[in-house]
Amino acid sequence: MKKYFGGLVKEDSVFYCPRGYKKDNPAIAYISLRHFMLIYHFEQQILTEKKLSKFFADKLGLCKKFNEFLLNSF
């Protein structure tokens, strides 16, 4: 995910360890996030190319895999 989206947006994370979790939990950086947002920056020229639908289908497929990972984690 980091390769395509550069990581998660961490603007709205809590500043403390959520109740029930230890501060040394290896996943605390993700547990403290309130939202899971991925951002992908693309060049505008892609909007006029014939491969546009495949381009977005590929990126949405990656988002779907991430969403499935999140759903299976809880």
PECOR-V953407 format. One record per pair of residues at least 12 apart in sequence whose ideal C-beta (glycine too) atoms are under 10 Angstrom apart, sorted by the first residue. I is the first residue (numbers start at 0). J is the second residue. D is the distance in Angstrom with one decimal. If there is no record, write none. Layout:
i={I;I}
j={J;J}
d={D;D}
//
This chain:
i={0;0;0;0;0;0;2;3;3;3;3;3;3;3;4;4;4;4;4;4;4;4;4;5;5;5;5;6;6;7;7;7;7;7;7;7;7;7;8;8;8;8;8;8;9;9;9;9;9;9;9;10;10;10;10;11;11;11;11;12;12;12;12;12;12;12;13;13;13;13;14;15;16;16;17;17;26;29;29;30;35;35;35;35;37;37;37;37;37;39;39;39;39;39;41;41;41}
j={37;61;62;64;65;68;61;37;39;57;58;61;62;65;36;37;38;39;40;58;61;62;65;37;38;39;40;37;38;28;29;32;34;35;36;37;38;65;32;34;35;36;37;38;28;29;31;32;33;34;36;32;33;34;36;32;33;34;36;28;29;30;31;32;33;34;30;31;32;33;31;31;30;31;30;31;72;69;72;72;65;66;68;69;58;61;62;65;66;55;58;59;61;62;54;55;58}
d={6.9;6.9;9.0;8.3;5.8;8.9;9.5;8.2;6.4;9.1;7.1;5.8;9.5;9.9;9.1;4.3;6.3;5.5;9.3;8.7;7.6;8.5;8.4;8.6;7.2;8.3;8.4;8.6;9.3;8.9;7.6;6.5;8.6;6.1;6.6;6.8;9.1;9.2;8.6;7.2;8.3;4.2;7.6;6.1;8.1;9.7;8.8;6.5;9.7;9.3;9.2;9.5;9.1;8.1;8.3;7.6;4.7;5.6;8.9;8.2;9.3;9.4;4.9;4.9;6.3;8.5;8.9;4.8;8.0;6.6;8.0;7.8;8.1;7.1;6.0;6.4;8.6;9.1;8.5;9.8;7.6;8.3;9.8;6.1;9.0;8.1;6.0;6.6;9.6;9.6;5.7;10.0;8.7;8.8;7.6;9.1;8.2}
//
